[in-house]
Structures are given as C-alpha cells and as structure tokens.
C-alpha cells in the first residue's frame, strides 16, 4: 500500500513516470501518468484492468496483433483489459489519469529485440 508516490511505471527503462495518489494493489490504484516522447520497445499485458483518460498530448497504441489506436484528450475513456497485449508510443509528453483495478499475480512482456516472451510478477521479477 502506497500513497503520494512518484516513480517509473513499467520498470527502470520505461519512458513513463507515475504520480500515484494511492496504490492498493488488492483493490485499486489511482495514478497520474506522464508519458515522455517515444516508447520502450516491449509489448506487454497488465496485471490489472484500467480505465484512463488522456488529459493532454497524443498516444499511439500498437497492439501485438497489428491494430493501432490513436488517443487524444477526450471524455471517452480508454479501457485497457488485462489481456490487451500492446506497447504505447507518445508524441511529445502526454498526461493521462488512470484508475486501475485489482492486480493479478502475473502479466506478460515480449521483447522483440530478444524475441523473448517472459512472465513477470510483483517487482517485475521473472517467473
């Protein structure tokens, strides 16, 4: 359980900073995300379902299946399911508010450069 915490969202190599209002992984989390320009070249799922809104900037969601979604500020939320296998590219800095549900114990990541799929758990530890 954490409140008012700042850190990288998605590991040390991530281009996303998180400003958590609260993080109770068993219940929910509320986080303000700052996506810096570009992306980390890894596709991933999530341990949680979430609903998010782009507040400013522009995101491109590249799904592993080849579909691409563009997100700009809107009243319509972005729904990201645990099963969504994607990577997100920011054009410049993009700010997002995200409401995350309870966490599962694991999620997946695929690193194209290594052609390797891994299962991760809390603390980004390989299972």
C-alpha positions in Angstrom: 0.0 0.0 0.0 1.4 3.4 -1.0 0.0 6.9 -1.2 1.5 10.0 -2.9 4.3 8.2 -4.6 6.4 9.1 -7.6 8.3 6.5 -9.7 8.8 4.9 -13.1 5.7 3.0 -14.3 6.8 -0.1 -16.2 10.4 -0.5 -15.0 13.6 1.5 -15.0 13.8 1.5 -18.8 10.2 2.9 -19.1 9.6 6.3 -20.6 6.5 6.7 -18.3 6.5 8.4 -14.9 3.7 7.7 -12.4 2.4 10.0 -9.7 0.3 7.7 -7.6 -2.4 9.3 -5.5 -2.9 5.8 -4.0 -1.9 2.3 -4.8 -3.7 -0.6 -3.1 -2.9 -3.5 -5.5 -5.5 -5.8 -3.9 -8.3 -3.2 -4.5 -7.4 -0.3 -6.9 -4.9 2.4 -7.8 -5.2 6.0 -9.0 -2.2 7.3 -10.9 -1.4 10.4 -13.0 0.9 9.2 -15.8 3.4 11.3 -17.8 4.4 9.5 -21.0 7.6 11.0 -22.3 8.3 11.2 -26.0 8.7 7.8 -27.6 8.3 4.3 -26.1 10.1 1.4 -24.6 10.3 -1.3 -27.3 8.4 -4.0 -25.4 4.9 -5.3 -25.8 3.1 -6.2 -22.6 -0.1 -7.1 -20.9 -1.2 -5.8 -17.5 -1.8 -7.3 -14.1 -4.9 -5.1 -13.9 -7.8 -3.8 -15.9 -7.9 0.0 -16.1 -9.9 3.0 -17.3 -7.9 6.0 -18.4 -8.3 9.4 -19.9 -5.7 11.4 -22.0 -5.6 14.8 -20.4 -3.1 16.3 -22.9 -0.9 15.1 -25.7 -1.3 12.1 -28.0 -0.7 8.4 -27.6 -0.5 5.6 -30.3 -1.3 2.2 -29.0 0.4 -0.6 -31.1 -1.3 -3.9 -30.4 0.7 -7.1 -30.9 -1.9 -8.2 -33.5 -1.1 -5.2 -35.7 -4.1 -3.0 -34.8 -3.2 0.6 -34.0 -5.3 3.0 -31.9 -4.8 6.8 -31.5 -5.8 8.5 -28.3 -6.1 12.3 -27.7 -7.8 14.2 -25.0 -11.5 13.1 -24.8 -14.3 12.5 -22.5 -14.4 8.9 -23.8 -12.3 6.7 -21.6 -9.6 4.3 -22.8 -10.4 0.8 -21.5 -7.4 -1.4 -21.1 -8.1 -5.1 -20.2 -5.5 -7.3 -18.6 -5.4 -9.3 -21.8 -4.5 -6.3 -24.0 -1.1 -7.0 -25.5 0.4 -3.7 -26.6 3.0 -1.0 -26.5 2.3 2.7 -26.3 4.1 5.4 -28.1 3.8 9.1 -27.0 4.1 12.0 -29.3 5.9 14.5 -27.1 4.8 14.5 -23.5 1.3 13.0 -22.8 -0.5 13.2 -19.5 -3.0 10.5 -18.6 -5.2 9.8 -15.5 -5.7 6.1 -14.8 -7.9 4.2 -12.5 -6.6 0.6 -12.1 -8.4 -2.4 -10.7 -7.1 -5.2 -8.5 -3.8 -6.8 -9.6 -3.4 -10.4 -10.7 -0.1 -12.1 -9.6 1.5 -12.1 -13.1 1.5 -10.4 -16.5 3.5 -10.9 -19.8 6.1 -9.0 -21.7 7.6 -9.6 -25.1 10.9 -8.1 -26.1 11.2 -8.0 -29.9 15.0 -7.4 -29.8 15.4 -10.7 -27.9 12.4 -12.5 -29.5 11.6 -13.5 -25.9 8.3 -13.6 -24.0 8.5 -13.5 -20.2 6.0 -13.8 -17.4 6.6 -11.1 -14.7 5.3 -10.8 -11.1 5.4 -8.0 -8.5 8.6 -6.0 -8.7 9.0 -7.0 -12.4 10.6 -10.3 -11.4 10.7 -13.1 -14.0 8.6 -16.1 -13.0 
